[in-house]
């Protein structure tokens, strides 16, 4: 999992929830015997020793501890996914496949589909984390249905595109179509480049998509700020956990 890095796109509630999550994880890792098991797992994973990894016994935890772990690591994954969505713009901006069988149309289409996937993955992680919090504290109200509905409304188009790609076929728009047709024409009619430039069309499309990704990442960040505020207000201090 990519480790999230706090940046200037985070609001105060996101920072506060992130600090609480890391405080919980630090407390858990310092428990007796847990640090040693964690170190052994890390070493075995780093050197690729699957056999040694399988010899390390799993820790026996209570259902409450398991839910705590699921909730806090879920929120950590949520922050990580927010960073991943925002970083998608750099994949659009880098198309360096000279000499490789990857066309500009393929590059653009793959980046679009990756962005749609990330939007849906964030939704799934958010819902999973809030569900864990609700199961852990059934007397609280985390407004899961309302939050997911707001997310679906904000990213209706992206979610529809992702589902279409998943169930029907590749993503298409006027830029991917133009680039695909030019790719074929350039094979048999090289002089077409004097009239239409695939690099120019690709550059135009990339600039448009970078703006879309930034707008989507900002909208996602604003929603995450509201979700973080709700969680902080509803989440009571847990045993052996520093109060927020």
TATASUL-V357284 format. One record per backbone hydrogen bond with DSSP energy under -0.5 kcal/mol. NH is the residue of the N-H (numbers start at 1). CO is the residue of the C=O. E is the energy in kcal/mol with one decimal. If there is no record, write none. Layout:
nh=NH co=CO e=E
nh=NH co=CO e=E
//
This chain:
nh=10 co=7 e=-1.9
nh=15 co=11 e=-2.1
nh=16 co=12 e=-2.2
nh=17 co=13 e=-2.5
nh=18 co=14 e=-2.6
nh=19 co=15 e=-2.4
nh=20 co=16 e=-1.8
nh=21 co=17 e=-2.5
nh=22 co=18 e=-2.5
nh=23 co=19 e=-2.0
nh=24 co=20 e=-2.2
nh=25 co=21 e=-2.4
nh=26 co=22 e=-2.4
nh=27 co=23 e=-2.2
nh=28 co=24 e=-2.6
nh=29 co=25 e=-2.4
nh=30 co=26 e=-1.2
nh=31 co=28 e=-1.2
nh=34 co=31 e=-1.3
nh=35 co=31 e=-1.0
nh=37 co=33 e=-1.7
nh=38 co=34 e=-2.5
nh=39 co=35 e=-2.6
nh=40 co=36 e=-2.2
nh=41 co=37 e=-2.3
nh=42 co=38 e=-2.4
nh=43 co=39 e=-2.5
nh=44 co=40 e=-2.6
nh=45 co=41 e=-2.4
nh=46 co=42 e=-2.5
nh=47 co=43 e=-2.1
nh=48 co=44 e=-0.6
nh=49 co=44 e=-2.3
nh=50 co=48 e=-1.4
nh=53 co=49 e=-2.0
nh=54 co=50 e=-2.0
nh=55 co=51 e=-0.7
nh=55 co=52 e=-0.7
nh=56 co=52 e=-0.6
nh=56 co=53 e=-0.8
nh=57 co=55 e=-0.6
nh=61 co=59 e=-0.7
nh=66 co=62 e=-2.4
nh=67 co=63 e=-2.1
nh=68 co=64 e=-2.5
nh=69 co=65 e=-2.4
nh=70 co=66 e=-2.4
nh=71 co=67 e=-2.7
nh=72 co=68 e=-2.7
nh=73 co=69 e=-2.4
nh=74 co=70 e=-1.4
nh=75 co=71 e=-2.1
nh=76 co=72 e=-1.9
nh=77 co=73 e=-2.3
nh=78 co=74 e=-1.7
nh=79 co=75 e=-2.1
nh=80 co=76 e=-2.0
nh=81 co=77 e=-2.5
nh=82 co=78 e=-1.8
nh=83 co=79 e=-1.6
nh=84 co=80 e=-2.0
nh=85 co=81 e=-2.5
nh=86 co=82 e=-1.8
nh=87 co=83 e=-2.0
nh=88 co=84 e=-0.6
nh=88 co=85 e=-1.1
nh=89 co=86 e=-1.0
nh=90 co=87 e=-1.5
nh=91 co=87 e=-0.6
nh=91 co=88 e=-1.1
nh=92 co=88 e=-1.4
nh=93 co=89 e=-1.9
nh=94 co=90 e=-0.8
nh=95 co=93 e=-0.7
nh=97 co=95 e=-0.5
nh=100 co=97 e=-2.5
nh=102 co=100 e=-2.3
nh=107 co=103 e=-2.4
nh=108 co=104 e=-2.5
nh=109 co=105 e=-2.5
nh=110 co=106 e=-2.8
nh=111 co=107 e=-2.1
nh=112 co=108 e=-2.2
nh=113 co=109 e=-2.3
nh=114 co=110 e=-2.0
nh=115 co=111 e=-2.3
nh=116 co=112 e=-2.3
nh=117 co=113 e=-2.2
nh=118 co=114 e=-2.3
nh=119 co=115 e=-1.9
nh=120 co=116 e=-1.8
nh=121 co=117 e=-2.6
nh=122 co=118 e=-2.3
nh=123 co=119 e=-1.7
nh=124 co=120 e=-2.3
nh=125 co=121 e=-2.4
nh=126 co=122 e=-2.6
nh=127 co=123 e=-2.5
nh=128 co=124 e=-2.3
nh=129 co=125 e=-2.4
nh=130 co=126 e=-2.3
nh=131 co=127 e=-2.2
nh=132 co=128 e=-2.0
nh=133 co=129 e=-2.0
nh=134 co=130 e=-2.4
nh=135 co=131 e=-2.4
nh=136 co=132 e=-2.0
nh=137 co=133 e=-2.2
nh=138 co=135 e=-0.5
nh=140 co=137 e=-2.0
nh=147 co=143 e=-2.3
nh=148 co=144 e=-2.7
nh=149 co=145 e=-2.1
nh=150 co=146 e=-2.0
nh=151 co=147 e=-2.3
nh=152 co=148 e=-2.7
nh=153 co=149 e=-1.8
nh=154 co=150 e=-2.2
nh=155 co=151 e=-2.3
nh=156 co=153 e=-0.9
nh=159 co=155 e=-2.5
nh=160 co=156 e=-2.2
nh=161 co=157 e=-2.4
nh=162 co=158 e=-2.3
nh=163 co=159 e=-2.3
nh=164 co=160 e=-2.3
nh=165 co=161 e=-2.5
nh=166 co=162 e=-2.4
nh=167 co=163 e=-2.2
nh=168 co=164 e=-3.1
nh=169 co=164 e=-1.6
nh=177 co=173 e=-2.3
nh=178 co=174 e=-2.1
nh=179 co=175 e=-2.5
nh=180 co=176 e=-2.2
nh=181 co=177 e=-2.5
nh=182 co=178 e=-2.6
nh=183 co=179 e=-2.1
nh=184 co=180 e=-1.5
nh=185 co=181 e=-2.5
nh=186 co=182 e=-2.8
nh=187 co=183 e=-0.7
nh=187 co=184 e=-0.6
nh=188 co=184 e=-1.2
nh=189 co=185 e=-3.2
nh=192 co=189 e=-2.1
nh=193 co=190 e=-1.7
nh=194 co=191 e=-1.9
nh=195 co=192 e=-1.9
nh=196 co=192 e=-2.8
nh=198 co=196 e=-0.6
nh=201 co=197 e=-2.1
nh=202 co=198 e=-2.5
nh=203 co=199 e=-2.3
nh=204 co=200 e=-2.2
nh=205 co=201 e=-2.4
nh=206 co=202 e=-2.6
nh=207 co=203 e=-2.2
nh=208 co=204 e=-1.8
nh=209 co=205 e=-2.5
nh=210 co=206 e=-2.7
nh=211 co=207 e=-1.5
nh=212 co=208 e=-1.8
nh=213 co=209 e=-2.8
nh=214 co=210 e=-2.3
nh=215 co=211 e=-2.4
nh=216 co=212 e=-2.8
nh=217 co=213 e=-2.9
nh=218 co=214 e=-2.2
nh=219 co=215 e=-2.2
nh=220 co=216 e=-2.5
nh=221 co=217 e=-2.3
nh=222 co=218 e=-2.3
nh=223 co=219 e=-1.9
nh=224 co=220 e=-2.5
nh=225 co=221 e=-2.0
nh=226 co=222 e=-1.5
nh=227 co=223 e=-2.5
nh=228 co=224 e=-2.6
nh=229 co=225 e=-1.8
nh=230 co=226 e=-2.1
nh=231 co=227 e=-2.6
nh=232 co=228 e=-2.5
nh=233 co=229 e=-2.0
nh=234 co=230 e=-2.0
nh=235 co=231 e=-2.4
nh=236 co=234 e=-0.7
nh=241 co=238 e=-2.0
//
